[in-house]
Amino acid sequence: MSGPLFIIGGHEDRDPEGRRTILAAIAKRLGGGKLVIATIASPSRTGYFEEYQAAFAGLHEGELVELYLDQRDEADAPATLDLLEGARGFFFTGGNQTRLVSMISGTAVHERLRKLHREGGLVAGTSAGASAMSTTMLVSGDSDESGRRGAVEMAPGLDLIDGTIIDQHFAQRGRIGRLVAVLAAAPGSLGLGLDEDTAVVVEDGTLTAMGSGAAYILDAAATTFSDVAEIRSGSAITVHDLRLHVLGAGGMFDLAVRQPKAPPKGGKDDD
């Protein structure tokens, strides 16, 4: 059975004096197992690893190791694979999702990642690391704009979650328009927008929200009209009957039937 995916909208609480709700949940699921902090999305070693060492202090008693690659061929090197030996989870930090995917897609590291996930290991990603998890990845697009034809760039991702296109820093950067543009052209997919300090945990076909913000799910499967194929590049898109679901902490969504689910008996989480 595949392990959990923690998909995080960026700027999760990392303050050692704070609640660190998302990181605490990750640490709990790892149960002291080895965690790889993959800082590959960053164009240089910028102190991400040290920041997460401090952020996980007091939460995670297991080993933390950094995975950073200067060149793609390092993703097939025996020394790199030795570093990953015994890992129970991966955590992809922020930066540039194109750099992350271009460095590891199709390599031994990618296969090790997918094998770990298939066998029950945890995979987490924040910001760029979240967007990279999907089969088809949102690379770029204008924020604070209405959905427009040609306004977004897509590319293959790491293929950890299919049929779902992920965007992050969602409310904070006004990104609903670019997710609408994606779904107008690809109505078979779900759009998942995540606020900062907000995550969804994907496990057993169910998505569960946590953190201080909201998760937005856009579903274009029942769309009755879209003019995206007829309008000129740069023009605003018209779409009818695009469905929107908003999940606060504890909110749940069944990915198989594309419907919200009632939280388990006992109520929702309060954070």
N, C-alpha and C positions, 0 to 999 in steps of 0.2 A: 504494500500500500504506500502511495506517495506521501511524503512528509508535508508539513505545513509550509506555505508561502506567507511571509510577512511583507506586505507591499506597503511602503511608507511614503507619505506625501512630502517628505523633506522637513528639515528643522525640527525633528523630534526632540523632545526634552532630553538634554544630555547633562543638565546641571547636577553635579553630585549632591547638591543640597535640595534638589527638586524631587518630584515623584517618579520621574523617569518611567512612566506607565508602560510605554511600548518596549523599552529596553528590558524592563523587569520581566515582562511577559516572555520575551525571547530567552532570557537567562533561565527562567523557570522551565521552559520547554527543553532546553539543552541539558538540564540536570547535571551540570558540571562538565559536560563534554567539551571537547576541543572546538573552538570557533575560529574560522579563518576570516579575518577582516580584509576584504579585497578592495584595495584603494585604487584599482586600475583605471577607473574613470577620470582620475585626476591627471593632468598633463605632467605633473612632477610630484615628487614626495613633499607634501606640504604640511605634514604634522597631523593628518587625519588619523593615523594609527594611534598616535599618542593621545589624541583627543578622545578616541573611543576606549582606550585603556582606562583613562580617568572616568569616562562615563559609565563603564561597566563595573568600576570598583565598588565592592560591597554588594553587587548583584550576582556576579558570575564568578565562581571559584575555580572554574576550569581554565585551561590554557588558551591564551589568545595569540595568534600568529598573524603577521602581515603578509599578504600576497600583493606584490607590485611588480609590474612588467615594464621594462624600458623598450623591449622589442618583442614582436609577435613570436619569434622562434623560441623565446624563453618559456612559452606556454606548453612546449613539448619537451622541455629539458628534464632529465631525470632528477636534478636537484629541486626543481619546482614541484614535481610530483611527490618527492620525498617529504617536502614541506606540508603537503596536504594529507599525508598518511594519518589515519585515525581520526580525521575530522568528523564531527557530528553536525556541523553547520557552516554555512557561508553567510557573510554579511557584506553586501556591496554598498560602498559609500557613494556620495554624490560626485558630480563633476560633469563629464561629457559622455552621454550614452553611446555615441558613435565610437569614441575611443575604446570604451569598454568592450563593445561587441566586436569591433574590428581586431582587437588584440586576442580574443579567446574563441570566437566562433569557429567551430570545426576543428579545434585543437584537442590535445589530450586533457587539458584543464577543463574544457567545456564538457567532454565526455565524463570526466570524473565528477563534475558538478551534477550532471543529469543522472548519473548512476546513484550518487548520494541521495538525490531527491526521490528517485524511484524506490529506493530502499528505505525510505522513512526519514531521511535527514532533513533538517530545517534549512530553508533558504530565505534570506531577508535582503531587501534592497530599499534604499532611501533615495528620493529625488531621481537623478539619472539612473541609479541602480534599480529603482522601481520601474521606470519606463522600459528598461532593457529586458525585463522578464517576459514580455509578451512575444508571441510568434511574429507578429507584425508590430514594429515599434514606431511610435511617434517621435520624430527626430527634432523638428522645429516648426514654428508657426507663430504668427503674430498674436500676442496677448492683447487684452483690452480692445478686441475688434469683434465685429459680427462675423459669423461664419462666411467665408468667401471662397469661391472656387480657386484652386491652386495655391491656397495660403498655407498649406501644411506640407511638410516633407516626411515621407515614411521610408522605412528600411526594415530588413529582417532583424529580429531580436534573438534572444537566447532560447526561445521556444519552451519556456517553463509553464506558461498558461496560454491556451489556445482560445481564439475567438473573442478576446478581450484586449482592447487597446487602452493603454494606461497613460494618464497625464497627472502631473504633480504640481504642488504650490497652487492649487486650483483656484480657490476663492481669492487668495492673496494677490494673484497675478492676473485675475480676470480671464481665465482660459476656457470658459465654456464655449465661446465662439469657435475656437479651433477644433474642439472635440466634435461640435456639430458638423463642421466641414468634413471631418474624417468620416462620420457616420452617414452623411448624405451620400457619399460615394461608396461606402461599404456597409450597407444596411444589415448585413448578416452578422456583423460584429456588435459586441457591447462596448460602450465607452465607459471607462472608470476614471473619474476625477477625484483626487485626494487632496484635502486641505493639509496644511502644515501641522505637525504634531498629531497626525492622524494616520491610522493604518487600517488595512483590512487583512484578516487572516483567512487564507483560502485553504480549505481542508475538506475532504470527503464531499466535494461538489458544492460546498456551502461557503459563502463569503460572510465574514463577521467583522463589523467595524469596531474600532477602539480608538481611544485618544480624545483630544480636546476639541477637534473639529468635526467635519462631516465628510462622508463619502458620497459621491454623486454617481449614479448609474444611469446612463443614457442608452435607450434601446430603440433602434430604428426598424426592427423587424416588421412592425405593423404600419409602417409609413405608407400613406395613401398617395402622396405626391412629393416629388423632388425635381427641381429644375436644374440640378447641378450639371447635367450633361448638355444643357442647351445654352447656358449663359456664358458670357465672356470671362476669361480669367480676370480675377480681381473683383468681380461683381458679387454682391451679397446673395446668399443662397436662400431660396424659399423651400421649406420642408413642412409638411403637414403630418400630424399625428405621431410626432416623436415623443416617446414616453420618458419620463424622468422620475427616478426614485432617489430619495435622499435618506441616508442612514446616519443617525448619530450613534454614539457609543452603545454597543450591544445590539444594534440593528443587524438583521440577517437577510441574506438573499440566496435563493436557490438558483445556481447557475444552469442546471439542467433544464428547468422549466421556465426560467427567466421571471421568477416571481419572488416578492418578499416573503420571508418566513417569520412566524411568531417566535420571539425569543423563548428559550427554555423556561419551564416553570420556575418561578423564583425571581423573575424580573430581569431587567437590563442592568449592565454595569453602569456605575454612576460617573465613570471618567472615560 
